[in-house]
Structure formats: C-alpha cells, structure tokens
Amino acid sequence: MITVKHDGSFAAEKEYVIDVVFHEFLGTDHQTEIITDQRGFRLVFENGSVLDLSSSFWDQIKDDYLNDNCLPKVTFCENQFTHEDNLPVLFGNDEIEVLEEHITCGIDIFASIFFMISRMEEAIKDQRDEHNRFPAKSSVAYKYGFLERPIVDEYVEMLRSMINHLNPDIRYNKNEASNFITCDVDWPYDTTRDSFKKALHKSAGDIVKRKNFKQGYLTLRNYFLHKIGVKYEDNLRSMISWMMDVNEDHGNRVAFYFITEYTSEYDIKVDFDSDEMRSLFREINRRGHEIGLHPGYECFDNKNNFLKSVQKLKKIMLEEDIKQDVIGGRMHFLRWDIMKTPHLWESAGLDYDTTLFFAESAGFRCGTCKEFTMFDLVARKPFNLKQRPLITMESTIIGPKYENLRYSEQSLSRFKYFKKICHKYNGSYVLLWHNSSFNNKKDKEFYKEIIQ
C-alpha cells in the first residue's frame, strides 16, 4: 500500500490525478491523506521509505488555474529514472536527490499529468480553426516538440522507477498492449445514387480529376440501377464488411460509429429505418463488432442535437435487440469543446469518447495512449466518462489537407511508429480509418499491414 500525502488544496484535482495514476495507469493499491502544513506530495511506503514530489504548480496559484499564468514554460531534463532522452518538464524543476530510502524529485509530476489529461489549456487559449477546433499548433505539446511522445506515460514510468528504487516489492496490475480499430461511418453507402445531379457531378470528377473511367461509369450505372430498384454492390457498404473480414483474421474487434441525426450540410441524411441500415446493424452485431455514435457536425456544443442522436441510436439498438456492455463513439470532424462536449457525453449516459486527437497532426493530444477517466473543469470533479485517445487517422497522415505523406514508406512508417510506441507503454493503439477511404489498392495494403 502506498500512502500519498498532500496539503488538501485543490483536493478534487489532486485526488483525481492521484487516482488515475495509481488506480488506472499503474494498477496498485494506494490511499491519500491530507496534512495541512505539508508542501508537496509525500509518498510513504510500508517499508518506511519516502518519495517527495514537487507540487510547485498548485503552490503558486489561488483558486483559478484556467488562465494564461498557468500555462507551462517547458524545459527538458535527463535523469536516472527515465529511459527517454530530453524528458519534458512542464512544472517544477529537474533537480532530483537520491538516497537509499528517500528520493526528492523537483518535477511536479501530478500537475504535469493533470495538465495533459484534463486538456485545461484548451479552456485557457481561445485559438480555433475553421471548424471551431483547438488546433495542434496552439498546443504546448506542438510548440515544444513533444506531441509525438506519450509524455504522461513517460511520467508514469518514471514514477514507477522511483517507487521500485525505494520499494521493489510493490506489485502492479500489468496493462496489456492492444489495438483498438475504429471506423467513422460518415457514408454507409454512396449517396450519389439518390440524385442524378450528384451522380453526374461525381462521375465527372471520377473521370476528369481522378482519371478513373471505370468508377465514373459505375457511379452513373449505380444511380440508374437504384432508381429502378435493381440491387448492386455499393463500394462504401461493402467496405464495412471487408473491414470486418480482415480484422477478424487478426482477432480485432472494430468499432463502427454512425451519424444518426442530420444536423448540418457536413452530415448526410440516412434512413436508419430502412432494411439496408437495419441489416448492416444486425451484421455488425452478429459478427461480434461494436456499434457506436458519431454525433453530427452541430452536436459538439448543442445538447438538443446530441440527445436526439443518442436517442436514435439507442432506439435502433433496442428494436434490433442489440446489447453491448458499453456504448461510446467519436465526434464528427473531431469537433470538441472541453467545457461543453464531455458534459453532453456524460449527461447522455455514454461510456467513453475517443475524439481527442488533432486532425492536422498525428500524436498524443492527451499525452497518453491509455484509457482514463475524464475531469470536469466546470464542476471541478471527475466524470464517469472515459477517454480513449485517438492516436492516428488515415486522412491526417496520408491526406493532402494535413500531413500529405500520401502512399509512401514515410507514411506507413508513421503509422507503425505510433503503433510501436503505444505497445511499448502497454497502451492501446487507437486507429481511425473511414470506410470511405478505400479508393485504391494502396489503401487496403496499408490498412492490412497496420491492423495486424
């Protein structure tokens, strides 16, 4: 048993991050104790050894930590307790004194972890992109060059190493490395079949822009076949089944997230009462994969739209007798307001979200590749809601709008790098690949290599 002592200031925040670190990340027994005249965090072990950690962040503020004065000025350090080069120090200093039964660490590990997983900087800074998203380039992680590092996991491993130095008898529940494969089903089928104007426009694009004469022909053919009620193979729909096929070969369970409520021109209108959509839901469930929510474009800060989306999904699942232990999902366009969006997930009774990722830059927005309980920065208390941070998205790395690496060895290497580092820390490699992003052989080749 580890006893963590602190002075009781910002008790909700401290108790939250202590519990996430010891219970969720390390999986070891702990208890907390408030000592009002103490500064810093003191970890006391049953063998009598002591680890003192800085609480410099909490010591320097009064009530409000959601202001510019609370943003870190990052430095870097090396020490004997971390195997990584240039460990970022968000709060505190890099001074570490090591004795046989006592370590004093100047890094404010708990505040640094809280800063990353609470996403408090997104409540402080008002920068937003064209979709009202907090951009990667505004983040401390991007500014100081550690977005591609799971620094929360690095801090946790440093803490574990210091604990082992003082008390090697501490036991931990070992996390197992895993892959969590997801798909945002923006288009369950090709909507050009519903409009001759759309079909003609897409067909022209297939031929003129993409030089794909076969697809240009198929787009028009499928429109007319659908019009007269003749069944045909829809590529977007067939790719959902194909994704299940190839993932089942590797023992993966895919989570498919659906936009159930039309809220904007960025969404598509889908008849979820149609036989084809109900059949799709039944197939996903029958094959042991997951169904979840992909709330539409105007849902991230709109309670009414969000609840309609949730109710529609739950209605379908109830009517189709689809039972799942958990229901989660991801916001459309990765739109997220840290002061509003998690409250919508929580109030709707959903179990997890997996939105937190920067669309334009792959990496660790929350500093970790492990699931964790989220924190309510408004009420200043933990949510029930879990976050499963997204790590890579195909359109971020491959697509021309963002990293623009196309189908290159460098592109594939980036997917593999993030997967490798997630597994190194026994975390979960969360991949998003849309069913609408299988446009050529390279898409399938990349996908099959990444998921194995």
C-alpha positions as CSV (number, residue, x, y, z in Angstrom):
1,M,0.0,0.0,0.0
2,I,1.2,3.5,-0.9
3,T,0.1,6.5,1.1
4,V,0.0,9.7,-0.8
5,K,0.0,12.8,1.5
6,H,-0.8,16.3,0.3
7,D,-1.9,19.6,1.9
8,G,-5.6,19.5,0.8
9,S,-5.6,22.5,-1.5
10,F,-7.2,21.8,-4.9
11,A,-8.2,18.5,-3.3
12,A,-10.6,17.4,-6.1
13,E,-7.9,17.9,-8.8
14,K,-5.2,16.2,-6.7
15,E,-7.3,13.2,-5.6
16,Y,-8.4,12.8,-9.2
17,V,-5.0,12.7,-10.8
18,I,-3.6,10.6,-8.0
19,D,-6.3,8.0,-8.6
20,V,-5.8,8.0,-12.3
21,V,-2.1,7.5,-11.9
22,F,-2.2,4.8,-9.2
23,H,-5.5,3.0,-9.9
24,E,-5.9,3.3,-13.7
25,F,-2.4,3.6,-15.0
26,L,-0.2,1.7,-12.5
27,G,-2.9,-0.6,-11.0
28,T,-1.6,-0.6,-7.5
29,D,-3.1,0.0,-4.1
30,H,-3.0,3.5,-2.6
31,Q,-4.6,5.8,-0.1
32,T,-4.5,9.5,0.4
33,E,-4.0,11.5,3.5
34,I,-4.3,15.3,4.0
35,I,-1.6,17.0,6.0
36,T,-2.4,20.7,6.1
37,D,1.0,22.0,7.0
38,Q,2.8,20.0,4.2
39,R,4.0,21.3,0.9
40,G,4.5,18.9,-2.0
41,F,3.3,15.3,-2.3
42,R,4.8,12.8,0.0
43,L,4.6,9.1,-0.9
44,V,5.2,6.9,2.1
45,F,5.8,3.1,1.7
46,E,5.2,0.3,4.1
47,N,9.0,-0.3,4.4
48,G,9.4,3.2,5.7
49,S,11.0,4.8,2.6
50,V,9.7,8.1,1.3
51,L,9.3,9.8,-2.1
52,D,8.8,13.6,-2.1
53,L,7.4,15.1,-5.3
54,S,7.0,18.8,-6.0
55,S,3.6,20.5,-6.0
56,S,5.0,23.8,-7.3
57,F,2.1,24.3,-9.8
58,W,-0.6,24.1,-7.1
59,D,1.5,26.0,-4.6
60,Q,1.7,29.1,-6.8
61,I,-2.0,29.5,-7.7
62,K,-5.0,30.5,-5.6
63,D,-8.4,29.5,-7.0
64,D,-8.4,29.8,-10.8
65,Y,-6.0,27.8,-12.8
66,L,-7.7,28.3,-16.2
67,N,-5.7,31.4,-17.1
68,D,-2.6,32.3,-19.1
69,N,-0.4,32.4,-16.0
70,C,-0.9,28.7,-15.5
71,L,0.5,27.6,-18.9
72,P,3.8,25.8,-18.5
73,K,7.2,27.1,-19.6
74,V,8.7,23.8,-20.6
75,T,12.3,22.7,-20.0
76,F,13.9,19.3,-20.6
77,C,16.0,17.1,-18.5
78,E,17.8,13.7,-18.2
79,N,17.7,11.6,-15.1
80,Q,18.4,8.0,-14.0
81,F,14.7,7.2,-13.6
82,T,13.6,7.6,-17.2
83,H,15.0,5.9,-20.3
84,E,13.8,8.6,-22.7
85,D,16.0,11.4,-23.8
86,N,15.1,15.0,-23.0
87,L,12.1,14.4,-20.7
88,P,9.8,17.5,-20.9
89,V,9.3,19.2,-17.6
90,L,6.0,21.1,-17.6
91,F,6.0,22.2,-14.0
92,G,8.7,22.2,-11.3
93,N,12.4,21.7,-11.9
94,D,14.7,18.9,-12.9
95,E,16.5,18.6,-9.5
96,I,16.4,15.1,-8.1
97,E,18.1,14.0,-4.9
98,V,18.5,10.3,-4.4
99,L,19.2,8.5,-1.1
100,E,18.8,4.8,-0.3
101,E,15.4,5.3,1.4
102,H,14.4,8.8,0.3
103,I,14.1,10.5,-3.1
104,T,13.2,14.2,-3.6
105,C,12.0,15.0,-7.1
106,G,11.6,18.6,-8.3
107,I,9.3,17.7,-11.2
108,D,5.7,18.3,-10.4
109,I,4.6,15.0,-12.0
110,F,1.0,15.1,-10.9
111,A,0.3,18.7,-12.1
112,S,2.0,17.9,-15.4
113,I,-0.2,14.8,-15.9
114,F,-3.3,16.8,-14.9
115,F,-2.4,19.5,-17.4
116,M,-2.3,17.0,-20.3
117,I,-5.2,14.7,-19.5
118,S,-7.7,17.4,-18.3
119,R,-6.9,19.4,-21.5
120,M,-7.0,22.6,-19.4
121,E,-5.0,24.5,-21.9
122,E,-8.0,24.2,-24.3
123,A,-10.1,26.1,-21.8
124,I,-7.4,28.8,-21.4
125,K,-6.5,29.5,-25.1
126,D,-9.1,30.9,-27.5
127,Q,-7.5,29.8,-30.7
128,R,-9.8,27.8,-33.1
129,D,-9.6,26.6,-36.7
130,E,-12.3,26.9,-39.4
131,H,-14.3,24.1,-37.7
132,N,-14.0,25.7,-34.3
133,R,-11.5,23.1,-33.2
134,F,-8.5,23.7,-30.9
135,P,-5.6,23.3,-33.4
136,A,-2.4,21.3,-32.8
137,K,-0.2,24.3,-33.4
138,S,-1.7,26.1,-30.5
139,S,-0.9,23.3,-28.1
140,V,2.1,23.3,-25.7
141,A,3.0,19.8,-26.9
142,Y,3.3,21.0,-30.5
143,K,5.1,24.2,-29.5
144,Y,7.8,22.4,-27.5
145,G,8.0,19.4,-29.9
146,F,6.7,16.5,-27.8
147,L,3.3,15.9,-29.4
148,E,4.6,12.6,-30.8
149,R,5.6,11.4,-27.4
150,P,3.2,10.0,-24.7
151,I,4.7,12.1,-22.0
152,V,2.1,11.2,-19.5
153,D,3.1,7.6,-19.9
154,E,6.7,8.6,-19.6
155,Y,6.0,10.4,-16.3
156,V,4.1,7.3,-15.0
157,E,7.1,5.1,-15.9
158,M,9.5,7.5,-14.2
159,L,7.3,7.4,-11.1
160,R,7.2,3.6,-11.2
161,S,11.0,3.5,-11.5
162,M,11.5,5.8,-8.4
163,I,9.0,3.7,-6.5
164,N,10.8,0.5,-7.4
165,H,14.1,2.1,-6.2
166,L,12.6,2.7,-2.8
167,N,10.3,-0.4,-2.5
168,P,10.8,-3.1,-5.2
169,D,8.1,-5.2,-3.5
170,I,5.3,-3.0,-4.9
171,R,3.1,-5.0,-7.2
172,Y,1.2,-3.6,-10.3
173,N,-1.6,-4.9,-12.5
174,K,0.0,-5.1,-15.8
175,N,-1.7,-3.4,-18.7
176,E,-1.7,-5.4,-22.0
177,A,-0.8,-3.7,-25.2
178,S,-3.7,-3.7,-27.6
179,N,-5.1,-2.3,-30.9
180,F,-8.5,-0.5,-30.9
181,I,-9.6,-0.3,-34.6
182,T,-12.4,2.2,-35.3
183,C,-14.4,3.5,-38.3
184,D,-16.4,6.7,-38.5
185,V,-19.1,5.7,-41.0
186,D,-19.7,9.1,-42.5
187,W,-21.2,7.5,-45.6
188,P,-22.6,4.0,-45.1
189,Y,-23.5,3.9,-48.8
190,D,-22.9,6.2,-51.8
191,T,-25.4,9.0,-51.6
192,T,-25.0,10.0,-55.2
193,R,-27.5,7.2,-56.0
194,D,-30.2,9.5,-54.7
195,S,-29.6,12.4,-57.0
196,F,-28.8,12.5,-60.7
197,K,-27.1,15.9,-60.3
198,K,-24.8,14.4,-57.6
199,A,-24.2,11.3,-59.6
200,L,-23.3,13.3,-62.7
201,H,-21.0,15.6,-60.7
202,K,-19.2,12.7,-59.1
203,S,-18.9,10.8,-62.3
204,A,-17.3,13.8,-64.0
205,G,-14.9,14.1,-61.1
206,D,-14.0,10.4,-61.3
207,I,-13.2,10.7,-65.0
208,V,-11.6,14.2,-65.2
209,K,-9.9,14.6,-61.8
210,R,-9.2,11.1,-60.7
211,K,-8.7,9.6,-64.2
212,N,-10.9,6.7,-63.1
213,F,-13.1,5.9,-66.0
214,K,-14.4,2.7,-64.6
215,Q,-15.6,4.4,-61.4
216,G,-17.1,7.2,-63.4
217,Y,-19.2,4.7,-65.3
218,L,-20.2,2.8,-62.1
219,T,-21.3,5.9,-60.4
220,L,-23.9,6.6,-63.2
221,R,-24.8,3.0,-63.6
222,N,-25.5,2.6,-59.9
223,Y,-27.7,5.7,-59.9
224,F,-29.9,4.2,-62.6
225,L,-29.9,0.7,-61.0
226,H,-31.0,2.2,-57.7
227,K,-33.7,4.2,-59.5
228,I,-35.3,1.1,-61.0
229,G,-34.8,-1.0,-57.8
230,V,-32.1,-3.3,-59.0
231,K,-29.6,-4.5,-56.4
232,Y,-25.9,-3.8,-56.9
233,E,-22.7,-3.8,-54.9
234,D,-22.2,-0.4,-53.2
235,N,-18.5,0.0,-52.5
236,L,-18.9,2.1,-49.3
237,R,-21.2,-0.5,-47.9
238,S,-19.1,-3.5,-49.0
239,M,-16.0,-1.9,-47.4
240,I,-17.7,-2.1,-44.0
241,S,-18.0,-5.9,-44.4
242,W,-14.5,-6.1,-45.8
243,M,-13.1,-4.3,-42.7
244,M,-14.8,-6.8,-40.5
245,D,-13.3,-9.7,-42.6
246,V,-9.7,-8.5,-42.5
247,N,-9.8,-7.6,-38.8
248,E,-11.4,-10.9,-37.8
249,D,-8.3,-12.5,-39.4
250,H,-6.2,-10.8,-36.8
251,G,-8.6,-11.1,-33.9
252,N,-9.6,-7.5,-33.9
253,R,-13.0,-6.1,-33.0
254,V,-13.9,-3.0,-35.0
255,A,-16.0,-0.1,-33.5
256,F,-18.3,1.5,-36.1
257,Y,-19.6,4.9,-35.3
258,F,-22.8,6.3,-37.0
259,I,-24.2,9.8,-37.6
260,T,-27.8,9.1,-36.6
261,E,-29.1,12.7,-36.7
262,Y,-28.7,15.1,-39.6
263,T,-27.6,18.5,-38.2
264,S,-25.6,20.2,-41.0
265,E,-24.6,20.1,-44.6
266,Y,-21.5,18.4,-43.3
267,D,-23.6,15.4,-42.3
268,I,-25.6,13.1,-44.7
269,K,-29.2,12.1,-44.4
270,V,-29.6,8.4,-43.8
271,D,-32.8,6.4,-43.3
272,F,-31.9,4.3,-40.3
273,D,-35.3,2.6,-40.5
274,S,-34.5,1.2,-43.9
275,D,-33.9,-2.5,-44.4
276,E,-30.4,-2.0,-45.6
277,M,-29.3,0.0,-42.5
278,R,-31.0,-2.3,-40.1
279,S,-29.4,-5.2,-41.9
280,L,-26.0,-3.5,-41.5
281,F,-26.5,-3.0,-37.8
282,R,-27.5,-6.7,-37.4
283,E,-24.5,-7.9,-39.3
284,I,-22.0,-5.8,-37.2
285,N,-23.6,-7.1,-34.1
286,R,-23.9,-10.7,-35.2
287,R,-20.2,-10.8,-36.1
288,G,-19.2,-9.5,-32.7
289,H,-18.1,-6.0,-33.6
290,E,-19.2,-2.7,-31.9
291,I,-21.8,-0.1,-32.8
292,G,-21.3,3.4,-31.5
293,L,-22.2,7.0,-32.0
294,H,-20.7,9.6,-34.4
295,P,-22.6,12.8,-33.3
296,G,-23.1,15.1,-36.3
297,Y,-21.3,18.4,-37.1
298,E,-23.6,20.6,-35.0
299,C,-23.7,18.4,-31.9
300,F,-20.4,19.2,-30.1
301,D,-22.0,22.2,-28.2
302,N,-25.7,21.5,-28.8
303,K,-27.5,19.4,-26.2
304,N,-30.7,19.0,-28.2
305,N,-28.9,17.7,-31.3
306,F,-26.7,15.5,-29.2
307,L,-29.5,13.9,-27.3
308,K,-31.5,13.3,-30.4
309,S,-28.5,11.5,-31.9
310,V,-28.2,9.3,-28.8
311,Q,-31.9,8.5,-28.6
312,K,-32.0,7.5,-32.2
313,L,-29.0,5.1,-31.8
314,K,-30.4,3.5,-28.6
315,K,-33.9,3.1,-30.3
316,I,-32.3,1.2,-33.2
317,M,-30.3,-1.0,-30.9
318,L,-33.3,-1.7,-28.7
319,E,-35.6,-2.6,-31.6
320,E,-32.9,-4.8,-33.1
321,D,-32.2,-6.4,-29.7
322,I,-28.5,-5.3,-29.9
323,K,-26.9,-5.5,-26.4
324,Q,-23.5,-4.1,-25.7
325,D,-21.7,-3.7,-22.4
326,V,-20.5,-0.2,-23.3
327,I,-21.6,2.4,-25.8
328,G,-19.1,5.1,-27.0
329,G,-18.1,7.0,-30.1
330,R,-16.4,10.0,-31.6
331,M,-17.4,13.5,-32.6
332,H,-17.8,14.3,-36.3
333,F,-14.9,16.3,-37.7
334,L,-13.3,15.8,-34.2
335,R,-15.2,18.9,-33.0
336,W,-14.7,19.3,-29.3
337,D,-15.2,22.0,-26.6
338,I,-13.5,20.9,-23.4
339,M,-16.0,22.9,-21.4
340,K,-19.1,21.6,-23.1
341,T,-18.7,18.4,-25.1
342,P,-17.8,15.9,-22.4
343,H,-20.8,17.1,-20.4
344,L,-23.0,16.0,-23.3
345,W,-21.5,12.5,-23.4
346,E,-21.8,12.3,-19.6
347,S,-25.4,13.5,-19.4
348,A,-26.4,11.1,-22.1
349,G,-25.1,8.2,-20.1
350,L,-22.5,7.1,-22.7
351,D,-19.4,5.2,-21.5
352,Y,-16.5,6.5,-23.5
353,D,-15.4,9.0,-26.1
354,T,-12.5,8.6,-28.5
355,T,-12.3,12.1,-30.1
356,L,-9.2,13.6,-28.5
357,F,-6.7,13.9,-31.4
358,F,-5.6,16.8,-33.6
359,A,-6.9,16.4,-37.1
360,E,-3.9,18.1,-38.7
361,S,-1.1,16.3,-36.7
362,A,-0.9,12.7,-35.5
363,G,0.2,12.3,-31.9
364,F,-0.8,12.3,-28.3
365,R,-3.2,15.1,-27.6
366,C,-3.7,13.9,-24.1
367,G,-0.1,12.7,-23.6
368,T,-1.1,9.1,-23.2
369,C,-2.1,6.0,-25.1
370,K,-4.2,4.6,-22.2
371,E,-7.8,4.9,-21.4
372,F,-8.5,7.3,-18.4
373,T,-11.4,8.9,-16.6
374,M,-12.0,12.4,-17.7
375,F,-12.2,15.5,-15.5
376,D,-15.0,18.1,-15.4
377,L,-13.2,21.5,-15.5
378,V,-16.6,23.3,-14.9
379,A,-17.7,21.5,-11.8
380,R,-14.1,20.5,-10.8
381,K,-14.8,16.9,-10.2
382,P,-14.2,13.6,-12.1
383,F,-16.6,12.5,-14.8
384,N,-17.8,8.9,-15.1
385,L,-16.9,9.2,-18.8
386,K,-13.7,7.6,-20.1
387,Q,-11.5,8.9,-22.8
388,R,-9.8,6.5,-25.2
389,P,-7.4,8.9,-27.0
390,L,-7.3,8.6,-30.8
391,I,-3.7,8.1,-32.0
392,T,-3.7,8.1,-35.8
393,M,-6.3,8.8,-38.6
394,E,-5.7,7.9,-42.2
395,S,-6.6,11.3,-43.6
396,T,-4.2,13.0,-41.2
397,I,-1.1,11.2,-42.4
398,I,-2.0,10.3,-46.0
399,G,-4.4,13.1,-47.0
400,P,-3.3,16.2,-48.9
401,K,-5.0,18.6,-46.4
402,Y,-2.9,17.7,-43.4
403,E,0.5,15.9,-43.3
404,N,0.2,15.0,-47.0
405,L,2.6,12.0,-47.0
406,R,0.4,10.1,-49.5
407,Y,1.2,6.4,-50.0
408,S,4.9,6.4,-49.2
409,E,7.3,4.5,-47.0
410,Q,7.4,7.5,-44.7
411,S,3.6,7.5,-44.4
412,L,3.5,3.8,-43.5
413,S,6.4,4.3,-41.1
414,R,4.5,6.9,-39.2
415,F,1.5,4.6,-38.6
416,K,4.0,1.9,-37.4
417,Y,5.9,4.3,-35.2
418,F,2.7,5.3,-33.3
419,K,1.6,1.7,-33.0
420,K,5.0,0.6,-31.7
421,I,5.2,3.4,-29.1
422,C,1.7,2.6,-27.8
423,H,2.6,-1.0,-27.4
424,K,5.9,-0.1,-25.8
425,Y,4.0,1.5,-22.9
426,N,1.4,-1.3,-22.9
427,G,-1.2,1.1,-24.1
428,S,-3.9,1.0,-26.8
429,Y,-3.2,1.9,-30.3
430,V,-6.4,3.6,-31.5
431,L,-6.7,3.8,-35.3
432,L,-9.4,5.6,-37.3
433,W,-9.9,4.6,-40.9
434,H,-13.1,5.6,-42.7
435,N,-14.9,3.0,-44.8
436,S,-14.9,5.8,-47.5
437,S,-11.1,5.9,-47.6
438,F,-10.6,2.7,-49.6
439,N,-10.2,4.2,-53.0
440,N,-7.3,2.1,-54.4
441,K,-5.1,-0.9,-53.7
442,K,-2.7,1.1,-51.5
443,D,-5.4,1.9,-49.0
444,K,-6.1,-1.7,-48.5
445,E,-2.4,-2.7,-48.4
446,F,-1.7,0.0,-45.8
447,Y,-4.7,-0.9,-43.7
448,K,-4.0,-4.6,-43.6
449,E,-0.4,-4.1,-42.6
450,I,-1.3,-1.6,-39.8
451,I,-4.0,-3.7,-38.2
452,Q,-2.1,-6.9,-37.9
